[in-house]
């Protein structure tokens, strides 16, 4: 099972956004942003990018600190799709384009995807690192340093990014790893996956 923590950041709605995901166990991560957006778009983008980065049959478990994004992905999405992307009140789904992009990513993945709300941004090393990376990306985009390919490079030539305290050191997507892989982290995570 692949476990991924996500976060989105938007200091001021309508301004620059940042998103990030950090995989437990492997330490892989990615982040990026955009010049304009909202907190909700940033959170949905983080979920989508985490799903897209983990194709295949292995079960994927994605956690988000945003209850709204979690509910979009796990409760409302199928109903909205069945009702032509309309809410129960008959209004167009908020951030419809981002919700549809998340739906497409989930549909294209061959393995199952589950979501969990990390209540109150529970600060595991992975959620803390995802938050830090999303905030860095939003700040870079706000300062005009954003890059459409993502904040981090796909090889070891990028800037150094320290790992979360007490956890494996994250590495950019596509970086080479040794044959030894760190364990998946605290045992409590696996106990709460499919309750």
Secondary structure, 3 states (H helix, E strand, C coil): CEEEEEEEECCCCCCCEEEEEEECCCCEEEEEEECCCCHHHHHHHHHHHHHHCCCCCCCEEEEECCHHHHHHHHHHHHHHHHCCCECCCCCECCCHHHHHHHHHHHHHCCCCEEEEECHHHCCCHHHHHHHHHHHHHHHHHHCCCCCCCCCCCCCCCCCCCCCCCCCCCCEECCCCCCCCCCCCCCHHHHHCCCC
